[in-house]
Amino acid sequence: MKTAAGQDDWTIENSKQLYGLNRWGLDYFGIGADGFVSVTAPTANGQQTVSMKQVIAGLADHDLSMPVMLRIENLISDRVVKLNQGFRDAIEKSGYRGEYKAVFPIKVNQQNHVVDSISRAGYPFHHGFEAGSKPELMLALSMVPTQESLIVCNGYKDEEFIDLGFQARRLGYKCFFVIESLDELALIVRRAKKWNVDPLIGCRVKLTTKVDGHWAHDSGDRSLFGLTARETIAAVDVLRDADLLHCLQMMHFHLGSQLTNIRNVRDGIREACRYYIGLVEDGAPMGYLDFGGGLAVDYDGTFSTQPHSRNYDLNEYCVDVVESVMSSLDKHDVPHPMLVSESGRWTVAPTSVLLFNVLSVTNFEPTPIETEPDQEFCQPIKDLFDAMENLHVRRVQENFNDANYYRDRLRELFASGAIQLRERAFGENLYLSILNRIAFEILPQLNRVPSELTSLHDQLADIYYGNFSVFQSLPDAWAIEQIFPTMPLHRLDEEPTRPAIIADLTCDCDGKIDRFTDSEGNLSRTIKLHPFDESDPYYLGVFLVGAYQETLGDLHNLFGDTNVASISIDADGNVHFVEEVRGDCVSDVLSYVEYQPEELIQRFCDKTEAAVSAGTIGEVERQEMLKLYRASMLGYTYFED
């Protein structure tokens, strides 16, 4: 196969361009002189850069087999600082007469090390947490860094959920109940009397603003959560009747977790401010405006309104939010509220990388054809051979059509029993030879490729089998066709010449990655990878996976959680493994689906005893089987060397 640059001409800059590192790498990820991906992270002594070669060696030293979810602690801290500082700068420059506080929505990544890192990094900023369930609220109550930090309780709440929130109030924490329905408001009023504590109440409103991107159909009037204008006024009346209107201090809205267009942000803020002004005019004290999540991640690096991108940066987002609130409220002499955001995706997406090794490759290249077909072979095989010998650039569409016709005739003869398997295999190899010659010899000579042939390269792409599960580690790649930056972790000073898709271990037709961005940021069904050598490990990485993926993962084929390594880069550029979490073993995942590993071992033991009694195996063989079965119960669910 021919490629744009010869092997001798390929440079690291070519790899950066091909895989888009300069577009989505966020100054965190690059390529070192050794051809490995590098990680640049802020430290107490400024920026330090380390090679993934060092990280991979460290994983081996700590006996952490691939696949591994790698978390980079420095990046978590850096994202927390950047978010808070971004709003502080925008507030100072604009003259906004209020403050900003962030809350991290725990649902985005509930993992202990992530939440703990956010809590520690957020301490100077009173960075709080958003909880949408009782377990998340219990985490927030334990992990919230200061009494000035906010705890925002979203979602539907039962009595126990509400009572837990009141305990936070009794301890002096600023725990807000955001009202999702009038029913739960009545329950909050009742429990407030029980605990004799004034609640902090927020009201989630359902805006009519429509957004671009994947979540467009859930925005506007069809959004799932929030109160309509009619319900909002009803909530005000309920609180006034209960003499608790002074507790209504927050207005909350959420347009979506990945807002691709800054115009949607401005439109949503302006509409929300009209609600805020209306609540103030109706007697509520207010003071907090929570504009939810939405700060997007540029997964494909196009800096556009494409579904997996965004057309703004952090600075523009902060400035637009602050200025939109100011311009809306100043007209009505309404005091500037505390600004609150729940930017979870932006905060943690870049901080995790899925690392895995390639196990094998299937390609669609023909074996060399050294002789003409035997005379006794069927006519479609002879026709395929003639078609291969007479390919011409001016007849490429005709050549392609003929090849497909003769291939179909060959298969019909095989299905009817008229020819044998070896004869069909010979013909299929001829057909594959024709397609490869068309794709790599003829199409490059054309100024305009016939539409039917534009996807021919994709049809001939290799399949690289990776040691991971899409459903466990990258569920959004399957569920919502999320694009995640994917690339080799090394050999980036060599030219990658193999168009490929990546399959996982699940033996499921959906268990694959076949959506990438090309060197220009356009959607591509294949990725260029290096030729695979079974004697030399080949490692790939999927980036920007820190948001949602670990929590949403499932047990398809009973592949469990991967090994996890959390690393920190010190001021001298050394890598420290600060936390290691062993992935699920077989007994773990079996217990998740209600099996008792000891019972299974006993059942297998009974079967081996029966085989000994029947004379099928001997006692030595039985002990070998039992040893293997027991050891496998404790083994990693993924491929092990």
Secondary structure, 3 states (H helix, E strand, C coil): CCCCCCHHHCCHHHHHHHHCHHHHCCCCEEECCCCCEEEEEEECCEEEEEEHHHHHHHHHHCCCCCCEEEEEHHHHHHHHHHHHHHHHHHHHHHCCCCCEEEEEEHHHCCCHHHHHHHHHHCHHHCCEEEECCHHHHHHHHHHCCCCCCEEEECCCCCHHHHHHHHHHHHCCCEEEEEECCHHHHHHHHHHHHHHCCCCEEEEEECCCCCCCCCCHHHCHHHCCCCECHHHHHHHHHHHHHCCCHHHEEEEECCCCCEECCHHHHHHHHHHHHHHHHHHHHCCCCCCEEECCCEECCCCCCCCCCCCCCCCCCHHHHHHHHHHHHHHHHHCCCCCCCEEEECCHHHHHHHHEEEEEEEEEEECCCCCCCCCCCCCCCCHHHHHHHHHHHCCCHHHHHHHHHHHHHHHHHHHHHHHHCCCCHHHHHHHHHHHHHHHHHHHHHHHHHCCCCCHHHCCHHHHCCEEEEECCCHHHHCHHHHHCCCCCCEEECCCCCCCCCEEEEEECCCCCCCCEECCEECCCCCEECCEEECCCCCCCCCEEEECCCCCCHHHHCCCHHHCCCCEEEEEEECCCCCEEEEEEECCCEHHHHHHHCCCCHHHHHHHHHHHHHHHHHCCCCCHHHHHHHHHHHHHHHCCECCCCC
